[in-house]
């Protein structure tokens, strides 16, 4: 936002808000759960341009024809998918770091030049992740033109750092998406880098083929950023009601006596941020309706980064003497997602030599999910059980748990904390929690590209055109009597 520039009129289609809660509560002191859902929504044609730095491990452990070959194919797909509004820089690291080239605008010529340089890469030397990350951050910090542009880093490594300490590198406000490649990589450092960044994720790439798919889906998100600087503020209306807790994942918060502000940052198209608010309501003597919460949010929209401010949304509850119905299914599902996340964290923190305790905690979490009381068991519950079962399977031997179980759990945690898709090895096509439609598209596109890398994938412009066609077709199917009918629901009180 320029100095002195006032937020413009709110456009609900960019980030519609849903407010979900019981409309009634008993007269006695009680707890009310309020679920807030913010969704990135709009036309990908209006997405923010991307400045991407690919930080690639070319140390000696990558000196394998299959490994280095798959890395080159992954980069070919990535380069082909960027458009003329985007810029790319590639940094490599082994015992030290090298910037292959500064941020370059993507044209047909630059694509060929970049692919040629990537295809010439050799792997030799030690593993200095810190040097590579520092140079990647430097590339983004030194940009002359950066207004409205999204800056991000994709960092891949197949080993353990043996020079420097990447955990000490300050990455600023950039998202760093890390990819642990192969079974010899050490997840702690890569997970820590992603967690310390703004919106980054940690993906576990078990097999060589999975690296390209993981890259493709991460790029599918970065090429659909419609919202930046998203901040959500929740305020209790008076001193009688009290916000006990706000669960929003691993995003920065600022708090006062009466309000909590969550700094979400960037939001991909069709990405959702859920916030679960635990509110204590005081005892009252008679039936009445009253405001208990106020919610508002600000953000910057589209390629021009237009500042927006949403109007105030109020949460109103009627206090009655009735016996309350059971909790709303969406709230139940979010509670259980958070409960499962905590179970995974607790299991991972158990000492390595107590695998039975790890397994018991995971099995308890699975058992709990099987008895979630919702009318229609959701795909979320099925996926959570599937993921927990994977962790349980990896506890059979200490070696399996260290090489597979811990990385899998770390990636799961980061993904759920950020509410953003991250790859977990061979589960890529089965676990789609937080994946967006563009990510699904890029997964399909890469599967075709892998069979014949000489045939370029569709351009980003082609992707947008196809999405427009799909939207029209979807609307026609929903209402065959109406050529075009769009309804935006931006606030629902249940």
C-alpha positions as CSV (number, residue, x, y, z in Angstrom):
1,X,0.0,0.0,0.0
2,X,1.4,3.4,-0.9
3,X,1.9,6.0,1.9
4,X,-1.4,7.7,2.7
5,X,-3.4,5.3,0.4
6,X,-6.7,4.3,1.9
7,X,-8.1,0.8,1.6
8,X,-10.6,0.5,-1.3
9,X,-14.1,-0.8,-1.2
10,X,-14.3,-4.4,-0.2
11,X,-14.7,-7.0,-2.9
12,X,-16.1,-10.2,-1.3
13,X,-15.2,-12.4,-4.3
14,X,-11.5,-12.2,-3.5
15,X,-11.7,-13.6,0.1
16,X,-15.2,-14.6,1.1
17,X,-15.7,-15.2,4.8
18,X,-18.0,-17.8,6.3
19,X,-18.9,-17.6,10.0
20,X,-20.1,-20.9,11.4
21,X,-21.5,-21.4,14.9
22,X,-24.6,-22.4,16.8
23,X,-27.2,-19.6,16.7
24,X,-28.4,-20.3,20.3
25,X,-26.7,-21.0,23.6
26,X,-28.0,-21.9,27.1
27,X,-28.6,-19.3,29.8
28,X,-25.9,-20.6,32.1
29,X,-22.2,-19.9,31.6
30,X,-21.1,-21.9,28.5
31,X,-18.5,-22.3,25.8
32,X,-19.3,-21.3,22.2
33,X,-17.2,-22.4,19.3
34,X,-17.0,-20.2,16.3
35,X,-15.4,-21.4,13.0
36,X,-14.2,-18.8,10.6
37,X,-13.4,-19.7,7.0
38,X,-11.5,-17.4,4.6
39,X,-11.2,-18.6,1.0
40,X,-9.0,-17.3,-1.7
41,X,-11.4,-16.8,-4.6
42,X,-11.2,-15.0,-8.0
43,X,-9.8,-15.1,-11.5
44,X,-6.3,-16.5,-11.8
45,X,-5.7,-14.0,-14.6
46,X,-5.4,-11.4,-11.8
47,X,-2.8,-13.3,-9.9
48,X,0.4,-11.7,-8.6
49,X,3.6,-12.1,-10.6
50,X,6.1,-14.5,-9.2
51,X,9.8,-14.0,-8.4
52,X,11.0,-17.5,-7.7
53,X,14.5,-18.7,-6.6
54,X,15.2,-22.4,-7.0
55,X,18.0,-23.4,-4.5
56,X,19.3,-26.8,-5.6
57,X,21.6,-29.3,-3.9
58,X,24.4,-30.4,-6.3
59,X,26.6,-32.0,-3.6
60,X,28.3,-35.3,-4.1
61,X,25.3,-37.3,-2.8
62,X,23.4,-36.1,-5.9
63,X,26.0,-37.6,-8.2
64,X,23.7,-40.3,-9.3
65,X,22.4,-40.4,-12.9
66,X,18.8,-41.0,-11.7
67,X,18.8,-38.3,-9.0
68,X,20.4,-35.5,-11.0
69,X,18.4,-36.5,-14.0
70,X,15.1,-36.3,-12.2
71,X,16.1,-32.9,-10.8
72,X,16.7,-31.6,-14.3
73,X,13.3,-32.9,-15.5
74,X,11.6,-31.3,-12.5
75,X,13.3,-28.0,-13.4
76,X,12.3,-28.3,-17.0
77,X,8.7,-28.5,-16.1
78,X,9.0,-25.6,-13.7
79,X,10.6,-23.4,-16.2
80,X,8.1,-24.2,-18.9
81,X,5.2,-23.3,-16.6
82,X,6.4,-19.8,-15.8
83,X,5.0,-17.0,-17.9
84,X,6.5,-13.6,-19.1
85,X,5.3,-11.8,-15.9
86,X,7.4,-14.2,-13.8
87,X,11.1,-14.2,-13.0
88,X,13.4,-17.0,-12.0
89,X,16.8,-17.3,-10.5
90,X,18.7,-20.6,-9.8
91,X,21.1,-21.0,-7.0
92,X,23.1,-24.2,-6.5
93,X,25.1,-25.3,-3.5
94,X,27.6,-28.0,-2.5
95,X,30.6,-26.9,-0.4
96,X,29.6,-23.3,-1.3
97,X,26.9,-21.6,-3.3
98,X,26.7,-20.4,-6.9
99,X,24.1,-18.1,-8.5
100,X,23.7,-19.5,-12.0
101,X,21.9,-16.4,-13.0
102,X,20.0,-13.5,-11.4
103,X,16.3,-13.1,-11.7
104,X,15.4,-13.5,-15.3
105,X,12.1,-12.6,-17.0
106,X,10.6,-15.7,-18.6
107,X,10.6,-15.6,-22.4
108,X,11.0,-18.4,-25.0
109,X,14.7,-17.5,-25.3
110,X,15.3,-17.3,-21.5
111,X,13.5,-20.6,-21.0
112,X,15.9,-22.3,-23.4
113,X,18.9,-20.7,-21.8
114,X,17.8,-21.6,-18.3
115,X,17.1,-25.3,-19.3
116,X,20.5,-25.5,-21.0
117,X,22.3,-24.3,-17.8
118,X,20.3,-26.6,-15.6
119,X,21.0,-29.6,-17.8
120,X,24.8,-28.9,-17.5
121,X,24.8,-29.2,-13.8
122,X,27.2,-31.6,-12.1
123,X,27.1,-32.9,-8.5
124,X,30.2,-32.8,-6.4
125,X,31.4,-31.7,-2.9
126,X,29.9,-31.2,0.5
127,X,26.5,-30.0,1.6
128,X,26.3,-26.3,2.6
129,X,22.5,-25.6,2.8
130,X,23.2,-22.4,4.6
131,X,25.2,-20.9,1.8
132,X,22.5,-21.8,-0.7
133,X,19.7,-20.4,1.4
134,X,21.6,-17.2,2.2
135,X,22.2,-16.5,-1.5
136,X,18.6,-17.3,-2.4
137,X,17.4,-14.8,0.2
138,X,19.9,-12.3,-1.1
139,X,18.6,-12.6,-4.6
140,X,15.1,-11.6,-3.4
141,X,16.3,-8.9,-1.0
142,X,18.3,-7.2,-3.8
143,X,15.3,-6.9,-6.2
144,X,14.9,-3.4,-7.6
145,X,11.3,-4.0,-8.7
146,X,9.3,-5.9,-6.2
147,X,6.0,-4.0,-5.6
148,X,3.0,-6.4,-5.8
149,X,5.4,-9.3,-6.8
150,X,5.4,-12.6,-4.8
151,X,8.9,-13.6,-3.6
152,X,9.4,-17.3,-2.8
153,X,12.2,-19.9,-2.5
154,X,12.0,-23.6,-3.4
155,X,14.9,-25.4,-1.7
156,X,15.8,-29.0,-2.4
157,X,18.4,-31.2,-0.6
158,X,19.0,-34.9,-0.5
159,X,21.4,-35.0,2.5
160,X,22.4,-33.5,5.8
161,X,24.3,-30.2,6.1
162,X,27.9,-30.8,6.9
163,X,29.0,-27.2,6.4
164,X,27.4,-24.2,8.1
165,X,24.0,-24.1,9.9
166,X,21.0,-23.2,7.7
167,X,18.7,-22.9,10.7
168,X,20.5,-19.7,11.6
169,X,19.7,-18.0,8.3
170,X,17.2,-15.2,8.5
171,X,14.7,-15.6,5.6
172,X,12.6,-12.5,6.3
173,X,9.1,-12.4,4.9
174,X,9.6,-14.9,2.2
175,X,8.0,-18.3,2.0
176,X,10.6,-21.1,1.8
177,X,9.3,-24.4,0.5
178,X,11.7,-27.2,1.3
179,X,12.0,-30.6,-0.3
180,X,13.7,-33.5,1.4
181,X,14.8,-35.8,-1.5
182,X,15.6,-39.5,-0.9
183,X,15.8,-41.6,2.3
184,X,19.2,-40.3,3.4
185,X,18.1,-36.7,3.9
186,X,17.8,-35.3,7.4
187,X,14.4,-33.7,7.9
188,X,15.1,-31.5,11.0
189,X,16.9,-28.7,9.2
190,X,14.6,-28.6,6.2
191,X,11.5,-28.6,8.4
192,X,13.0,-25.9,10.6
193,X,13.7,-23.7,7.6
194,X,10.2,-24.0,6.3
195,X,8.6,-23.4,9.7
196,X,10.6,-20.2,10.3
197,X,9.6,-18.8,6.9
198,X,6.4,-17.0,6.2
199,X,4.0,-19.6,4.8
200,X,6.6,-22.2,3.7
201,X,6.1,-26.0,3.7
202,X,8.2,-29.1,4.1
203,X,7.7,-31.8,1.5
204,X,9.1,-35.4,1.8
205,X,10.1,-36.7,-1.6
206,X,10.8,-40.4,-1.2
207,X,11.4,-41.6,-4.8
208,X,13.2,-39.8,-7.7
209,X,10.0,-39.5,-9.7
210,X,8.2,-37.7,-6.9
211,X,10.5,-34.7,-6.9
212,X,9.1,-33.4,-10.1
213,X,5.5,-33.9,-8.9
214,X,6.3,-32.2,-5.6
215,X,7.8,-29.2,-7.5
216,X,4.9,-29.0,-9.9
217,X,2.3,-28.8,-7.1
218,X,4.2,-26.2,-5.1
219,X,4.4,-24.2,-8.3
220,X,0.7,-24.7,-8.8
221,X,0.1,-22.7,-5.6
222,X,2.7,-20.0,-6.2
223,X,1.2,-19.2,-9.6
224,X,-2.3,-18.6,-8.2
225,X,-1.6,-16.0,-5.4
226,X,-4.6,-13.7,-5.5
227,X,-4.3,-12.3,-2.0
228,X,-1.3,-10.9,-0.1
229,X,-0.9,-9.3,3.4
230,X,-4.1,-11.0,4.7
231,X,-4.7,-10.1,8.3
232,X,-7.8,-11.3,10.3
233,X,-8.9,-9.5,13.5
234,X,-11.3,-11.1,16.0
235,X,-12.6,-8.9,18.8
236,X,-14.8,-9.7,21.8
237,X,-17.7,-7.2,22.1
238,X,-17.5,-6.7,25.9
239,X,-15.7,-7.8,29.0
240,X,-18.3,-10.3,29.9
241,X,-17.7,-12.7,27.0
242,X,-14.1,-13.8,26.7
243,X,-11.9,-15.3,24.0
244,X,-10.3,-18.3,25.6
245,X,-8.4,-19.6,22.6
246,X,-7.9,-18.9,18.9
247,X,-6.6,-21.9,16.8
248,X,-5.2,-20.7,13.4
249,X,-2.1,-22.8,12.9
250,X,1.5,-21.6,12.7
251,X,0.9,-18.0,11.7
252,X,2.0,-14.9,13.7
253,X,-0.5,-13.3,16.0
254,X,-0.8,-10.0,17.8
255,X,-3.1,-9.9,20.9
256,X,-4.7,-7.3,23.1
257,X,-7.0,-7.7,26.1
258,X,-10.0,-8.0,23.8
259,X,-8.8,-8.9,20.3
260,X,-6.5,-11.3,18.4
261,X,-5.1,-10.5,14.9
262,X,-3.7,-13.3,12.7
263,X,-1.2,-12.4,10.0
264,X,-1.8,-15.0,7.3
265,X,0.1,-13.3,4.5
266,X,-0.5,-14.9,1.0
267,X,-3.5,-16.9,0.0
268,X,-3.7,-19.1,-3.1
269,X,-6.8,-19.2,-5.2
270,X,-9.2,-21.8,-3.6
271,X,-7.0,-22.1,-0.5
272,X,-8.9,-21.9,2.8
273,X,-7.8,-20.6,6.2
274,X,-9.9,-21.9,9.1
275,X,-9.8,-20.3,12.5
276,X,-11.5,-21.9,15.5
277,X,-12.4,-19.5,18.2
278,X,-13.3,-20.8,21.7
279,X,-15.5,-18.1,23.4
280,X,-16.7,-18.2,27.0
281,X,-20.2,-16.7,27.4
282,X,-21.3,-15.5,30.9
283,X,-24.4,-16.6,32.7
284,X,-27.5,-14.6,31.9
285,X,-30.9,-14.4,33.6
286,X,-33.3,-14.3,30.7
287,X,-33.6,-14.9,27.0
288,X,-31.9,-12.4,24.8
289,X,-29.9,-12.0,21.6
290,X,-26.5,-10.3,21.7
291,X,-23.4,-9.6,19.7
292,X,-20.5,-11.6,21.1
293,X,-17.8,-11.2,18.5
294,X,-16.7,-8.9,15.7
295,X,-14.6,-10.0,12.8
296,X,-12.9,-8.0,10.1
297,X,-9.9,-8.4,7.8
298,X,-7.7,-6.6,5.4
299,X,-5.6,-7.7,2.4
300,X,-4.0,-6.7,-0.8
301,X,-5.6,-8.0,-4.0
302,X,-4.4,-9.1,-7.4
303,X,-1.5,-8.1,-9.6
304,X,-1.8,-4.5,-8.6
305,X,-1.9,-5.3,-4.9
306,X,-4.9,-3.2,-4.3
307,X,-5.5,-2.6,-0.6
308,X,-8.9,-3.9,0.6
309,X,-10.8,-3.8,3.9
310,X,-13.7,-6.1,4.7
311,X,-16.8,-4.6,6.4
312,X,-17.3,-5.6,10.0
313,X,-19.0,-9.0,10.5
314,X,-20.8,-9.5,13.8
315,X,-21.5,-12.8,15.6
316,X,-24.9,-12.8,17.3
317,X,-26.1,-15.5,19.7
318,X,-29.5,-15.9,21.3
319,X,-29.4,-17.1,24.9
320,X,-32.3,-19.5,25.6
321,X,-33.3,-22.1,28.2
322,X,-33.3,-24.9,25.7
323,X,-31.1,-28.0,25.6
324,X,-28.7,-27.3,22.8
325,X,-28.3,-29.6,19.8
326,X,-25.0,-31.3,19.1
327,X,-22.1,-29.3,17.6
328,X,-22.2,-28.3,13.9
329,X,-20.4,-31.0,11.8
330,X,-17.9,-28.5,10.3
331,X,-16.8,-27.5,13.8
332,X,-16.5,-31.1,14.8
333,X,-14.3,-31.9,11.9
334,X,-12.0,-28.9,12.5
335,X,-11.8,-29.8,16.2
336,X,-10.7,-33.4,15.3
337,X,-8.2,-32.2,12.7
338,X,-6.5,-30.1,15.4
339,X,-6.7,-32.9,17.9
340,X,-5.1,-35.3,15.4
341,X,-2.3,-32.7,14.7
342,X,-1.6,-32.5,18.4
343,X,-1.5,-36.3,18.7
344,X,1.1,-36.5,15.9
345,X,3.2,-33.8,17.6
346,X,3.1,-35.7,20.9
347,X,4.0,-39.0,19.3
348,X,6.9,-37.5,17.5
349,X,8.3,-36.0,20.7
350,X,8.4,-39.4,22.3
351,X,12.0,-40.6,22.7
352,X,13.3,-42.5,19.6
353,X,13.9,-45.7,21.6
354,X,10.2,-45.9,22.8
355,X,8.6,-46.8,19.5
356,X,5.8,-48.7,21.3
357,X,4.7,-45.5,23.0
358,X,4.8,-43.7,19.6
359,X,2.6,-46.4,18.1
360,X,0.2,-46.4,21.0
361,X,-0.4,-42.7,20.7
362,X,-1.0,-43.0,17.0
363,X,-3.3,-45.9,17.4
364,X,-5.3,-44.0,20.1
365,X,-5.7,-41.1,17.6
366,X,-6.9,-43.5,14.9
367,X,-9.4,-45.0,17.3
368,X,-10.7,-41.6,18.3
369,X,-11.3,-40.6,14.7
370,X,-13.3,-43.7,13.9
371,X,-15.9,-42.5,16.5
372,X,-16.2,-39.0,15.3
373,X,-20.0,-38.2,15.5
374,X,-20.9,-36.6,12.2
375,X,-23.8,-37.7,10.0
376,X,-21.7,-38.1,6.9
377,X,-18.1,-39.2,7.5
378,X,-16.0,-36.8,5.5
379,X,-13.0,-37.3,3.3
380,X,-11.0,-35.4,5.8
381,X,-11.5,-38.0,8.5
382,X,-10.7,-40.8,6.1
383,X,-7.5,-39.1,5.1
384,X,-6.4,-38.4,8.7
385,X,-6.8,-42.0,9.5
386,X,-4.9,-43.0,6.4
387,X,-2.0,-40.7,7.4
388,X,-1.9,-41.9,11.0
389,X,-1.9,-45.5,9.8
390,X,1.2,-44.7,7.7
391,X,3.0,-43.3,10.7
392,X,2.0,-46.4,12.7
393,X,3.4,-48.6,10.0
394,X,6.7,-46.8,10.1
395,X,7.1,-47.6,13.8
396,X,7.9,-51.3,13.2
397,X,11.7,-50.7,13.2
398,X,13.8,-47.9,14.5
399,X,15.4,-47.4,11.1
400,X,12.0,-47.1,9.4
401,X,10.8,-44.6,12.0
402,X,13.9,-42.4,11.6
403,X,14.0,-42.5,7.8
404,X,10.3,-42.5,7.1
405,X,8.2,-42.0,10.1
406,X,9.7,-38.8,11.5
407,X,9.9,-37.0,8.1
408,X,6.4,-38.0,7.3
409,X,5.1,-36.7,10.7
410,X,7.1,-33.4,10.3
411,X,5.6,-32.8,6.8
412,X,2.1,-33.6,8.1
413,X,2.5,-31.1,11.0
414,X,3.8,-28.3,8.8
415,X,1.1,-28.8,6.2
416,X,-1.7,-28.8,8.8
417,X,-0.2,-25.9,10.8
418,X,0.0,-23.8,7.6
419,X,-3.3,-25.3,6.1
420,X,-1.3,-25.6,2.9
421,X,-0.6,-28.7,0.8
422,X,2.8,-30.5,1.2
423,X,3.9,-33.7,-0.5
424,X,4.5,-36.8,1.6
425,X,6.2,-39.3,-0.7
426,X,4.2,-42.0,-2.3
427,X,1.0,-40.6,-0.7
428,X,0.9,-37.8,-3.2
429,X,-2.2,-38.9,-5.2
430,X,-4.0,-40.2,-2.1
431,X,-3.5,-37.4,0.4
432,X,-4.9,-34.2,-1.2
433,X,-5.7,-32.3,2.0
434,X,-5.3,-28.6,1.3
435,X,-4.5,-29.2,-2.4
436,X,-6.0,-26.6,-4.8
437,X,-7.5,-27.3,-8.2
438,X,-4.5,-25.8,-9.9
439,X,-2.2,-28.2,-8.0
440,X,-4.4,-31.1,-9.1
441,X,-4.1,-29.9,-12.7
442,X,-0.3,-29.6,-12.5
443,X,0.0,-33.1,-11.1
444,X,-1.9,-34.4,-14.2
445,X,0.2,-32.3,-16.5
446,X,3.5,-33.5,-15.1
447,X,2.4,-37.2,-15.4
448,X,2.0,-36.5,-19.2
449,X,5.2,-34.4,-19.4
450,X,7.3,-37.1,-17.7
451,X,6.4,-39.5,-20.5
452,X,7.7,-37.0,-23.2
453,X,9.7,-34.1,-21.8
454,X,10.3,-32.8,-25.3
455,X,6.6,-31.9,-25.5
456,X,6.0,-28.6,-23.5
457,X,3.1,-28.6,-21.0
458,X,0.3,-26.1,-21.4
459,X,1.3,-22.5,-20.6
460,X,-0.1,-20.6,-17.6
461,X,-2.2,-18.6,-20.0
462,X,-3.7,-21.9,-21.3
463,X,-4.4,-23.0,-17.8
464,X,-6.4,-19.8,-17.1
465,X,-8.4,-20.2,-20.4
466,X,-9.2,-23.8,-19.5
467,X,-10.3,-22.8,-16.0
468,X,-12.7,-20.2,-17.6
469,X,-14.1,-22.9,-19.8
470,X,-14.5,-25.3,-16.8
471,X,-16.2,-22.6,-14.8
472,X,-18.8,-21.9,-17.5
473,X,-19.4,-25.6,-18.0
474,X,-19.8,-26.1,-14.2
475,X,-22.4,-23.2,-14.0
476,X,-24.3,-24.7,-17.0
477,X,-24.5,-28.1,-15.3
478,X,-25.5,-26.5,-12.0
479,X,-28.3,-24.6,-13.7
480,X,-29.0,-25.7,-17.3
481,X,-31.7,-23.0,-17.7
482,X,-29.4,-20.2,-16.9
483,X,-26.4,-19.4,-19.2
484,X,-24.4,-17.9,-16.4
485,X,-25.3,-17.8,-12.7
486,X,-22.8,-17.0,-10.0
487,X,-23.6,-16.8,-6.3
488,X,-21.1,-15.7,-3.7
489,X,-21.7,-16.5,-0.1
490,X,-19.4,-14.5,2.0
491,X,-21.0,-14.7,5.4
492,X,-23.0,-17.5,6.8
493,X,-24.4,-17.6,10.3
494,X,-25.6,-21.0,11.4
